[in-house]
Every structure is written in C-alpha cells, then in structure tokens.
Amino acid sequence: MSYRGVPNWPPTWVWIGGGENQHPKGEIGCLQRVNLSTVPPRCFVVTEYDDAEYIGYLLFDDRVFCLQICHLLENHRGYPLQRIGELELSHTHTL
C-alpha cells in the first residue's frame, strides 16, 4: 500500500495516552479502533502497545481502495498489527 508512491504501512505512531510513550515504530501492538476520513481519503488507526495508545493514519490516492482497507481493518480489530500486515490484499480494488 502506498500514497503518491510512498509506502504507508505501517503508519507512523503518535502517543495519545495511557502508559509512558515508548516512541514505537513498525507493526506494534493490537488494533483497537479504525476511523475513516474522506478528505483526503485516509484511515485513522489506533493501536495499544505496552499499556499505551497510539494513533496513526494511512493516506490513499484511491477513495475506493481506502474504503476497502478501512473495512478490512475494522474486521481485524483486536488482532496484532504484525498479523494484519501479513494479510493478502490481491482481492482489493486498485486503479
């Protein structure tokens, strides 16, 4: 997945509360929440890691693909992000 040719997974994480900020990077924690924003097409994701919550977002060039990814992520709440990152996406729409 990418936005303007730059990979967007895993997102950059920003600490939003809970335990101490560990400045995590990569596919960390378990997916807690997913929120869609349509301008521009982006998907906000919240993960829990080491008793803290972090938010990141995924930007997309294609609105349909963004909707598909948000739906897929919604169906995987509670899963480890590493496992989500291993999902096969060949069935999704691409331009």
C-alpha positions, 0 to 999 in steps of 0.5 A: 500500500502506498500514497503518491508512491510512498509506502504507508504501512505501517503508519507512523505512531503518535502517543495519545495516552495511557502508559509512558510513550515508548516512541514505537515504530513498525507493526506494534501492538493490537488494533483497537479502533479504525476511523475513516476520513474522506478528505483526503481519503485516509484511515485513522488507526489506533493501536495499544502497545505496552499499556499505551495508545497510539494513533496513526493514519494511512493516506490513499490516492484511491477513495475506493481502495481506502474504503476497502482497507478501512473495512478490512481493518475494522474486521481485524480489530483486536488482532496484532498489527504484525498479523494484519500486515501479513494479510493478502490484499490481491482481492482489493480494488486498485486503479 
